Amino acid sequence: MAWINLSPIGKRRVRAFRTNRRAFYSFVLFSVLFALSLMAEVIANDSPLLVRFQGRWYLPVIHDYPETDFGGVFETTADFTDPQVRDLINAQGWMLRSPIRFHYDTVNFERPVFPAPPNGENLLGTDDHGRDIFVRLLYGFRTSVTFGMLLTLFSSAIGVTVGAVQGYFGGKIDMLGQRLMEIWSGMPLLYILIIISSFIEPGFWVILGIMLLFSWMGLVEVVRAEFLRCRNLEYVRAARALGIGDRKIMWRHVLPNSLISVFSFLPFILSGSITTLTSLDFLGFGLPPGSPALGELLAQGKANQHAPWIGLSAFVVLALMLSLLVFIGEGVRDAFNPRHQARG
């Protein structure tokens, strides 16, 4: 198996995680959903995946082509939702289309009203702009999970580093770090976002950077406590007596023992990051207008209560995503818990 080269402790943890069926199947289902969302452009797109026209190959899903390349009269980017463009291509070639022929910003003008209820063409209906809800959920799921993973990765790296320095050295460094964290944690994040959004258009990386300024403090206390506990143990004293530097002791000897609690917290930090982005999108301070976002769909559901399919679809996807992450987090916590492994 893939984990056969792990240490005996690592194998036991993987075995304990797989024994927890709810956590293991949640991990499999979440991985499948995220993998499908990574292929969103292949699953749902208004541009063909591949075009064969007059003996030449085209990749409209990757590159934009003018309409004149396919026998049209306009030099603008070809609109493959236009029946005339499709007829021109089919007359002298063929197209390979996506299973769902809508992009997250494609408006379905064939529906008589917006928002439109679900039917065979729009599985979950359309929003109040005529865009397919299923496609926006697919792209929004990828955006939310990617944002949460990046924020969790960067904030964990900063939080572990700060907590390790404070806990290992202690004294004035620890006291000064704690006072600075108390001041920094009192900053009103929502007000800062409102002020910044007044003169800078909020985007994916802008929101990620602002959230990173505050989210790293979640793991500091956990890592700091572990380093305070381990810095005076016998193996650390022996390493110092042998002349090993503080940096090598911290990262090679103390940090591996502290990562158990860090790994237990990561799924919950990820779910919290996704919830934060959804809340910002719901309030209108998140991603730019038109971007696929779960919070934006929830806001549309609130504004269009006569179209319950909008809010219900976003709620089900968000609830399923967070539930899977919580179940995975419980499985990881139990797998790293020595007492749980002993009972097993």
NORWONOR-V185647 format. One record per run of one state. SS is the DSSP state (2 for helix, 1 for strand, 0 for the rest). FROM is the first residue (numbers start at 1). LEN is the number of residues. If there is no record, write none. Layout:
ss=SS from=FROM len=LEN
ss=SS from=FROM len=LEN
This chain:
ss=0 from=1 len=7
ss=2 from=8 len=12
ss=0 from=20 len=1
ss=2 from=21 len=18
ss=0 from=39 len=1
ss=2 from=40 len=4
ss=1 from=44 len=1
ss=0 from=45 len=5
ss=1 from=50 len=4
ss=0 from=54 len=2
ss=1 from=56 len=3
ss=0 from=59 len=7
ss=1 from=66 len=1
ss=2 from=67 len=4
ss=0 from=71 len=6
ss=1 from=77 len=1
ss=0 from=78 len=5
ss=2 from=83 len=10
ss=1 from=93 len=4
ss=0 from=97 len=3
ss=1 from=100 len=1
ss=0 from=101 len=6
ss=1 from=107 len=1
ss=0 from=108 len=18
ss=1 from=126 len=1
ss=0 from=127 len=4
ss=1 from=131 len=2
ss=2 from=133 len=37
ss=0 from=170 len=1
ss=2 from=171 len=15
ss=0 from=186 len=3
ss=2 from=189 len=11
ss=0 from=200 len=4
ss=2 from=204 len=15
ss=0 from=219 len=1
ss=2 from=220 len=11
ss=0 from=231 len=3
ss=2 from=234 len=8
ss=0 from=242 len=4
ss=2 from=246 len=38
ss=0 from=284 len=10
ss=2 from=294 len=10
ss=0 from=304 len=4
ss=2 from=308 len=28
ss=0 from=336 len=2
ss=2 from=338 len=6
ss=0 from=344 len=1
